Amino acid sequence: CVSPSDFGFHNVLIHKKKLSFFDFEYAGFDDPVNLLANFFCQPSIPVLNRYFSMLTQGFLGGESFAFERFELVYPLCKIKGGLLVLNLFLEVEAKRRNFAGANEDKEKQLVLAHFFFDGVKGIFPA
């Protein structure tokens, strides 16, 4: 499908109770399952877990092959999200953020990374 790819609440404006998506920098053709997995793995404004079942059921439409693909893709997207929030600890990234005037809380980033990495332990063999 045609996908905005970087879809999440961090790229949405609300005006008169309507949502408008505004970031198409990484748009292109993608698997809808990847679009959904990335939506749940946005570090800026994570989607609450209580909406997970409702959104996956509605988006994937009960198609078992889509759920099977989602179960493969979602943990990988969680790992990607965890690594993105840990970029703050890289020297080059810290310098870039300091220059931009962004002073992120490193403790908060570690908590967020834990959120992403939690539940993906089963992917890697012992």
NORHUSUL-V133634 format. One line per field, one symbol per residue. ss: DSSP state (H for helix, E for strand, - for the rest). phi: phi as a letter, one per 20 degrees, with the letter a starting at -180 (. if undefined). A space follows every 50 residues. Layout:
BEGIN
ss->???
phi->???
END
This chain:
BEGIN
ss->-EE-----HHHEEEE--EEEE------EE--HHHHHHHHH--------HH HHHHHHHHHH---HHHHHHHHHHHHHHHHHHHHHHHHHH-HHHHHHHHH- -----HHHHHHHHHHHH---HHH---
phi->.fcfmeeaffdcddblmdececddgdfrebfgffgfffgfdfffcfefgf egfffffffemmeffffffffefgfffffgfffffeggeegffffffffe nedfefffffffffgfffndfffeff
END
